[in-house]
Amino acid sequence: MRIFKPCQRQGTVGAVALSTAGHDAGIYCIITELDGEYAYIADGRGRRIDRPKKKKLKHLSLTDHSVPSDGIKDGKTDLTNREIRLFISEYHKAVEGK
């Protein structure tokens, strides 16, 4: 199982983020792609990798963790929905363990 690594830059592809606005507020997700002031996000459940949600970066609270760089290729995440769910689950366990 992969382990999260500290995020080098805020707003990077693969970063774990918390949605702060909209119907998905309070949901952790992973940034799958960036497009100017927008990010495409997926949580592996309601919002799957094949249909990521376009969300303004100002409506995301970025954490200091991201998925390993081997899950990112050409500026996009190369992860499955299952892997995204596992990463988010691992992040919850790491946060609760502090």
N, C-alpha and C positions, 0 to 999 in steps of 0.2 A: 504494500500500500504506500502511495506517495505521501509526502509530508509537505505542508505549506512552507513557503519561504517568505522572508520579508519582502515587501514590495519596494522596488528601487525608486519608482516615480509614481506620484499620484495620477490617477486617470490612465493607467496603462492596461492594455489588453491582458486578460487573465486575472485582474485584480478582483478581490472579493468586495462587494459593495452592499450596502443596505439601502433599499428604496425608502425615501422619506416622503414621497407625495404620490397621489393617485390611488387607484383601487388596490395596488400591490404594495402599499406602504407597510413597512415593518418586515418585509420579506428579504432575505439574503439572496444574492444572485452573483453571477460572474460576468464580467464585461467580456463579450465575445468579439467586439469590433468597435472602433472609434471612427466618427465621421464629424469633424469639426467640433461643435459644441454638443453633439449628441453621442450617446453610447448605445450599443445594442447589447441587451442583457438577456441571460437565460438562467433559469433555476433548475432545469432538468425535469420539472414536474408540470406545472401549469403553463410555463413558458419554456418550450423545448428549443433545442439547439437549431433545428431546421426552420423555426419561426421565431427568432429573437425579437424582443420588444425594443422599439426605438424610444429612448428616454433622454431628456436633457441631463447633462452632467450635474447641473445645479440641484437636481432632484435626487441625487445619489449621495450617500455618505460613504466615502471610501474608507476601507479598513487598511491596516498596514500589512496585509497578507495577500499573496497571489498564488496561483497554481504554478507548478514547476515549468520552466521554460521549454521543456521537451513537449509540452502540450500546446505550444504556440508556434504557428508556422505562417510566414508571409503576412504578419500583422493580424492574423485571425486565430481563434482557438481551434485546435484540432482535437476536441474532446467529445466523448459521447454523453448522452443524457445521464447515463448511469454514473460515469466518472464525475460529472458536475454535482449530482446528488451526493456522492461520496465525499467530495471536497467540502461541500457546504456542511455536511454532517460532521466531518472532522473538525471544521472550524468551530461549530457549536460546542463540541466536546472540549476543544482547547480553551475556548472562552469560559465555559462553565468550570473548568478545572483550575482556573486562576484564583 
